[in-house]
Amino acid sequence: MIDYEKILCGRVRDIHPSGIRKYFDLLQGMEGGISLGIGEPDFQTPWHIRDAGIYSLEKGFTKYTPNAGLSDLRGAISAYLKRRFDLDYAPNGQILVTVGGSEGLDLAFRCLLEPGDEVIVPAPSFVCYGPLVSMLHGTPVMVETRAEDEFRLTADQLRAAITPRTRAVVLPFPNNPTGGVMGREDLEALAEVLRGTDIMVISDEIYAELTYGQRHVSMANIPDMKERVIVINGFSKAYSMTGWRLGYACGPKPVIAAMTKLHQYAIMSAPTTSQYAAIEAMNSGDGDIEAMREEYDGRRRFLVDGFRKLGLDCFEPRGAFYTFPCIRSTGLTSEEFCDRFLAAERVAVIPGSAFGPGGEGYVRACYAASMHDLAEALARLERFLKSI
Amino acid sequence: MLKLLQLLEEDCTLTNDQLAAMVGMTAQEVEAQRRQMEEDRLILGYKAIVDWDRTQREAVTALIEVKVTPHRGEGFGRVAQRIYQYDEVESVYLMSGAYDLTVIISGRTLKEVAQFVAEKLATIEDVTGTATHFILKKYKEKHLIFEKQEEQEERFVFE
C-alpha cells in the first residue's frame, strides 16, 4: 500500500485548501439560494465569437497551433493592446498565447524564481499568487493594502517590502476582490521605487477592460518600466469567455522566449478552437465589452448604494466586478458573517479573509448577477442585519 | 435620459430606487423624468412578453404584407391609421421594398384572422393587395428566447 501522504510533494500538501468551497456546497442544496460568490461574468460569450469557434471546427481546424499561438491571433492581440491601452507588443516574440491568464502567471513565476526568491504580493488579492510562488520554493511577501489608500499599493509599502531577495512584484489591478485600481500617478510612484533595480513586475491585468470612470493604465505604459513588466491578460473577463481557457502574456523577448519554452513542454499550445474564437473577439468585440461594462456599471452602483444605505461602509470599486463592503460594524468576523448570512438568508458572499491579509473585516460580493438577484440579496441582507 | 430609457426597455420592472442607484440620480429625479417621458409618450407602455403557446389559450399571429395607394399630401398615414385602429392589429410598420405596410394581427384562430383580412383589411379603399403569412412558431421576441436554455452543470470555482 502506498502511503500517499508520504509520496505527495510537501509543498503541495502545505498549500491550504480553499475554505470557500463550503459556501458553494451548502448553497447547492438550498432552494432559492442566491450566489454572489463566484467571480465569473454572468453573460454568455457573444454569439459571433462562439460562431467563429464553431466555424473553425466545421473547417476542420483541430490540430495544434504554433506553440506561441496562431500568428493571426498574436497579430490581433498586438493591435488590440495598441488600440485599447496604447501598449506596443510585437506579434512575433513578445506575445505568448496561454491557457487562461492563470497559466501566464504560473509561467512567469517559473521563469523568474530561484529558491528563496521573494515575490511581493499586495493583498487582499486573488488567491493563486502565494501557492504558485511557494511551489517554486519562493517566498510570497504579502503586503496589506488598506481601505484608506483605496486598496492601492503605495510606494512606501513597496519600498519597505523590498529586500535583496526580491525578484518580482505582482500588480493585481484592477483588483479582485477589492475593486481597487491603480492610476497613472500611483504607478509612477511605484516606478520611482523600482527604477535602477532588477525587480520584475508581473502585472495581472485580467480585469483591464472592466474599469468605471477611468481607463486602465498598465505599468508597461509608464516610462522605462516596460523592460521589467510582464503583462498577463486574457479573454475570460473582457469577453465573458471563462470556459474557453484562453489568455496571453506579453513582455520582453527573452522573458517571453523562456515562458514559451516551458509552455511548449507543459501545454504544447493553447486550445485551437478557443484561439479562432479569440481572433473574432479581438477584431470585432469592442462593442461587446462596452455593452457588458455598461451593464456591470449599473449593477455596481446599485449594490454599493444598497450596502451604504444599509449602513455598511463600502469603498467604491473602480474596477473588476466585485464590491468589498466592510462588515466590522456587525461585530462579526468576515467568516462568521458569511456563515450566518448563508444559513439565515441563503445568500453566498465570500469572506474577505479568504483573499489574504487585509481582507478580514470585509466580504466580497460579486455583481455579475442579475438585477433581480442583487435586489433580492440586498433585501435579505437588510433582514439579516436587523437580526444580529 | 437615454440611459433610463435603455434600462427600462431592457427591464421595466426596475423600481425608481433601483434605477436611481444605477444611473447615479435620486429616486425623485428618476420619478420626475419617468413621468415626463410617459407624458411625452417617449415611453408608450410597459408590457409582459408571454409565451402563449405553452398555455391553454388558442392564439395565432399573422404577418400581412399590404400594398396601398398613398394619398396626396398624407402619404401612407391615413390608410395606416385606418388599419391600426382595429384592436386585432398588434403592429403596423411602413416598409421599404416590394410592399408598403407590414401589419401584424393576432386572433384566436386561423379562421378569425383570415376573416379579418378578407373582410376588414382587404376592403379598405386604398388597399390594393395583401399577402398573409401565419407565424408557426416564435423563437425570440424583444431579445428574449422562448425556449428554455440549457444550463451548464453546476460547478465550484473559486475566482
Interface residues (C-beta under 8 A of the other chain):
Chain A: S18 I20 R21 F24 D25 Q28 I38 G39 E40 F126 V127 N176 T242 G243 G298 R299 R301 F302 D305 G306 A354 M371 A375
Chain B: L7 D11 L14 T15 Q18 A21 M22 V23 G24 Q152 E154 F156 V157 F158 E159
